[in-house]
């Protein structure tokens, strides 16, 4: 459990949730807005990102950003606001997931 440091980040600005996931995709612990039901999906996304960015260095941090789309005249999207982000970092035994609200 020492490998998961995501829960220590809960007191940082913009962080709304954190989760630790084991190597099989099972949620070990979650706090805040982190959804334990998504642990397997997030672990698999991180595994795939590691495969794509295979280097001898540390595993990459995978960012999933989403938000609201504002629609202008005639159904044309004129602006997209990214206001939420999920950061995923895979370790040797534990994957750390951080949920952030970029509007804070």
N, C-alpha and C positions, 0 to 999 in steps of 0.2 A: 504493500500500500504506500510505501515511501515514494514510489515513482510518480504517483498522481499528486501534482501540486495545484491542480485547478481550484480546489476548494479554498485555498489560501488567497485566491484572487477575488473572492466574493466581495471584499470590502473596497475594491478598486472602482473608480468612476466608470459608468457605462456597463459594468458587468451585472447581468441580471440572473445568471444561472451558471452552474458548473456540474460536471458529471465525470465519473471515472468508470471506464469500461474495461472488462478483462479481455484476454486474447480470443475468447469465443463469442464476444459481442454482448455479454451479459453485464448489466448495470451493477456496479459494485456499490456506488453511492451517488446521490444527486441532491442538489440544493437549488432553491429558487425556481426559475422558469424552465430549467432543464427537464426534458421529457424522457423518463426512463424507457418508455415504449419505443423510442427512436434509437436506443443504444446500438442495436444490431446493425441498423442501416448506416449510422454514422461510423461505426467501426469498419464496415465494408468499404465505405467511401474512402476512408483513410488508407485502408489496405491497397485499394486500386491506385490511389494517388502515389503511394510509395512505389508501386510497381512501375508506374509511368515515369516517375522522376528518380529511377533507381541510380543512386550514386553511393559512394562509400562514406559520404558525410551523414550528418543527422537526417532523420526523416523530415520531410517538408511539413509546414503548417498548411493545412487545407482550409480555405475560407469559403463559406457559403453565404452569399449576401442576398437579401430579399427585402422587398418593401412594397410600396404602393405605386401604382401607375396612374398618372393624371392624363385624362383624355381631353384633347382639344376639339376643335371644330371638325365636323365630317368624320369623326371616328379616328382621327390621326393622333397618335401618341405624341405629345409635345414635351413631356417631361417624365422622368422616372426618378423616384426618390428612394435611395437605399437607406433604410433606417434600422435594419436588424442584420446581425451577423452571427454566424456560428463558426468558431475556430476549432479545428481538430488537430491534435498532435499525437502521433502514435509513438509509444515507447516500446521497450523490449517486451514488457509484460502487460502494460496498462496504456490505454488510450485516454487522453485528457480532452474534454470537450468544454469550451467556454461559450456562453451565450452573451451577446452584447447588444445593447440598445444604443444606436449611434445618435439618437435625438437628445440624449441627456447631456 
